[in-house]
């Protein structure tokens, strides 16, 4: 039976500061091996995926909903923190703060854990800078059955609470992996092509001569999405077998990267569903 410590926090003491640093500081999240989660969808997904939630915090001035009570009973955290309402509000960047804040043990996922199969679909995001875009891409990747999402280079932290919340819990449903350097993903892609000669790597570009519906996307593949402002780096560009464009008719000649990624994922899913 888990021994449960209940702590009341009415000022910015060390308990509160630990929560805040996990919310704001990527280096501390890594140092402590912890992740800060808020939002109903994200918390539900965390528990469904079997991640260990060791601390749960909430506003002590408000009675817990049935959902909140159920989460605590299910998670059996070792520590419960009852926060003063102003502290709970301060921890949230939203006007309607999450009922619960969950601190969980961080799980690192690695390229070596990915299996290469007939329908492997890996989404590679080059140096993403916007938390919302990354969260949206993860959400779309889960919706359309991608195998994993990989970020490369100097990028937003995949464990950032904003990324996790924007993914609506999809972060816990699919592997999300960070590669610090292009060389790491380059080696993995080279190995993938050795193991599966039919493995393809497609980049994305508004200037590409080939539209996404003109190529066969039913086999194992990786899709590379460029940085929001700079596009694909030269090193990643050297890894692709070709570039694909999304046909458009309006004045705007490009889409937000999260929108573009979703369109690509939809087309891949459409082709695979049609092919059976």
C-alpha positions in Angstrom: 0.0 0.0 0.0 1.3 3.4 -1.0 1.9 5.8 1.9 0.4 9.1 1.0 1.8 12.5 2.2 -0.6 15.4 2.2 0.9 18.8 2.2 -0.9 22.2 2.5 1.0 25.0 0.6 -0.1 28.6 1.1 3.1 30.4 0.1 5.9 30.0 -2.4 7.9 27.5 -0.4 10.2 24.7 -1.7 7.2 22.5 -2.6 5.7 25.2 -4.8 9.0 26.2 -6.3 9.6 22.6 -7.4 6.3 22.5 -9.2 7.1 25.9 -10.8 10.5 24.9 -12.0 9.2 21.8 -13.6 6.6 23.9 -15.4 9.1 26.5 -16.7 12.6 25.0 -16.9 13.5 22.3 -19.4 16.9 21.6 -17.8 15.4 21.0 -14.4 12.8 18.7 -15.9 15.7 16.6 -17.3 17.8 16.9 -14.1 14.9 15.7 -11.9 13.6 13.1 -14.4 10.1 14.5 -14.1 7.4 16.0 -16.2 4.6 18.4 -15.4 1.1 17.6 -16.8 -2.1 19.5 -16.7 -5.4 19.1 -18.6 -8.0 16.3 -18.5 -7.1 14.7 -21.8 -3.3 14.7 -21.0 -3.8 13.3 -17.5 -6.1 10.6 -18.6 -3.7 9.6 -21.4 -0.8 9.6 -19.0 -2.6 7.1 -16.7 -3.8 4.9 -19.6 -0.2 4.7 -20.9 0.9 3.5 -17.4 3.2 6.4 -16.5 3.9 6.7 -12.8 2.3 9.8 -11.3 4.0 10.4 -8.0 2.6 13.8 -7.1 -0.8 15.5 -7.6 -1.6 19.1 -6.7 -4.9 20.9 -6.7 -6.6 24.1 -5.5 -7.5 23.5 -1.9 -10.4 26.0 -1.9 -12.4 23.9 -4.5 -13.9 20.5 -3.9 -12.6 17.9 -6.2 -14.8 16.7 -9.0 -15.6 13.0 -9.5 -13.0 12.9 -12.2 -10.4 14.4 -9.9 -11.1 11.9 -7.1 -11.0 9.1 -9.6 -7.6 10.2 -10.9 -6.1 10.3 -7.4 -7.6 6.9 -6.5 -6.2 5.4 -9.7 -2.8 7.1 -9.6 -2.2 6.5 -5.9 0.4 9.2 -5.7 2.9 9.3 -2.9 2.4 13.0 -2.4 -0.7 15.2 -2.6 -0.2 19.0 -2.5 -3.2 21.2 -1.6 -2.4 24.6 -3.0 -3.7 28.0 -2.2 -5.9 29.2 -5.1 -3.6 32.1 -6.0 -0.7 29.6 -6.3 -2.7 27.2 -8.4 -3.6 30.1 -10.7 0.0 31.2 -10.9 1.1 27.8 -12.1 -1.3 27.9 -15.0 -0.9 30.1 -18.1 -4.7 29.8 -18.8 -7.7 31.7 -17.5 -9.2 28.4 -16.6 -6.5 26.4 -14.8 -6.5 22.6 -14.8 -8.3 21.0 -11.9 -5.2 18.8 -11.2 -1.5 19.1 -11.8 0.3 15.8 -12.1 4.0 15.3 -11.7 5.2 12.0 -13.3 8.4 10.1 -13.8 9.8 11.0 -17.2 10.2 8.3 -19.7 12.8 8.7 -22.5 12.0 7.0 -25.8 14.8 6.1 -28.2 15.3 5.4 -31.9 16.5 1.9 -31.2 13.0 1.1 -29.8 11.3 1.7 -33.2 10.4 -1.3 -35.2 10.6 -1.2 -39.0 7.5 -2.8 -40.5 5.5 -2.6 -43.8 3.5 0.4 -42.7 6.1 2.2 -40.5 5.5 6.0 -40.7 7.9 8.3 -38.9 7.4 12.1 -38.8 10.7 14.1 -38.5 10.3 17.7 -37.4 13.4 19.8 -38.0 14.2 22.2 -35.1 10.6 23.1 -34.1 10.4 26.4 -32.3 6.7 26.6 -31.5 5.2 24.5 -28.7 1.7 24.6 -30.1 2.9 23.4 -33.6 4.7 20.5 -32.1 1.8 19.5 -29.9 -0.6 19.7 -32.9 1.8 17.6 -35.0 1.9 14.9 -32.3 -1.9 15.0 -32.1 -2.2 14.5 -35.9 0.4 11.8 -35.9 -1.6 9.8 -33.4 -4.9 10.4 -35.3 -3.5 9.1 -38.6 -1.5 6.2 -37.2 2.1 7.4 -37.4 4.7 5.2 -35.7 6.6 8.1 -34.0 7.4 11.8 -34.0 11.0 12.8 -34.0 12.4 16.3 -33.4 15.9 17.1 -34.5 18.5 19.7 -33.4 17.9 22.8 -31.3 14.2 22.5 -30.7 11.5 23.1 -28.1 11.5 20.5 -25.3 9.3 17.6 -26.2 8.5 17.3 -22.5 7.3 20.9 -22.2 3.9 21.1 -20.5 2.5 23.3 -23.4 3.5 20.6 -25.9 1.9 17.9 -23.9 -1.3 19.8 -23.4 -1.5 20.9 -27.0 -1.2 17.2 -28.1 -4.4 16.4 -26.1 -2.7 13.4 -24.6 -1.4 12.0 -27.9 2.1 12.5 -26.5 1.6 9.4 -24.3 0.1 7.3 -27.1 3.0 7.4 -29.6 6.8 7.6 -29.1 8.0 11.2 -29.3 11.8 11.2 -29.6 14.4 14.0 -29.6 17.6 13.7 -31.6 20.2 16.3 -30.6 22.0 16.2 -33.9 21.2 15.5 -37.6 23.9 12.8 -37.5 21.8 10.7 -35.1 18.7 10.6 -37.3 20.9 10.2 -40.4 22.4 7.0 -39.0 19.0 5.7 -38.1 17.6 6.4 -41.6 20.6 4.7 -43.2 20.1 1.6 -41.1 16.4 1.7 -41.9 17.1 1.7 -45.7 19.5 -1.2 -45.2 17.0 -3.3 -43.3 14.1 -2.3 -45.7 15.2 -1.3 -49.2 11.6 0.0 -49.8 12.0 2.5 -47.0 11.6 6.1 -48.4 12.3 9.5 -47.0 10.3 12.4 -48.3 10.8 16.1 -47.6 8.3 18.9 -47.9 8.7 22.0 -50.0 6.3 24.5 -51.6 8.7 24.6 -54.6 8.7 20.9 -55.2 7.6 19.7 -58.6 5.9 16.6 -57.3 2.5 16.7 -55.5 2.0 14.4 -52.5 -0.8 12.5 -54.3 1.5 11.7 -57.2 3.7 9.2 -55.3 3.1 5.9 -53.6 3.0 6.5 -49.9 1.8 3.1 -48.8 5.2 1.6 -47.9 7.5 2.3 -45.0 8.5 5.9 -44.9 9.7 9.0 -43.1 8.3 12.5 -43.7 10.6 15.5 -42.9 8.9 18.8 -41.9 11.2 21.8 -42.0 11.6 24.5 -39.3 8.7 27.0 -39.2 10.8 29.9 -40.5 13.9 28.4 -42.2 12.6 25.2 -43.6 14.7 22.0 -43.8 18.3 22.3 -42.8 20.9 21.4 -45.5 21.9 18.2 -43.6 18.4 16.9 -43.4 17.7 18.0 -47.0 20.6 15.7 -48.1 18.8 12.7 -46.5 15.6 12.9 -48.4 14.8 10.9 -51.6 12.7 13.8 -52.9 10.4 16.6 -51.9 6.6 16.8 -52.0 4.4 19.8 -52.4 0.8 20.3 -51.3 -1.4 21.7 -54.2 -2.9 25.1 -53.4 -4.9 27.6 -55.3 -5.1 30.8 -53.3 -2.7 33.7 -52.9 -0.8 32.0 -50.0 1.8 29.6 -51.2 2.5 27.7 -48.0 0.7 26.4 -44.9 1.5 26.5 -41.2 3.8 23.5 -40.6 1.3 21.8 -38.3 -1.4 22.2 -41.0 1.0 21.0 -43.7 2.0 18.0 -41.6 -1.7 17.1 -41.0 -2.5 17.2 -44.8 0.5 14.9 -45.5 -0.6 12.5 -42.8 -4.1 12.5 -44.2 -2.9 11.7 -47.7 -0.7 8.9 -46.4 -3.6 7.4 -44.4 -6.0 7.8 -47.4 -3.6 5.9 -49.7 -3.1 3.1 -47.2 -6.8 2.7 -46.5 -7.5 2.6 -50.2 -4.7 0.0 -50.8 -6.0 -2.1 -48.0 
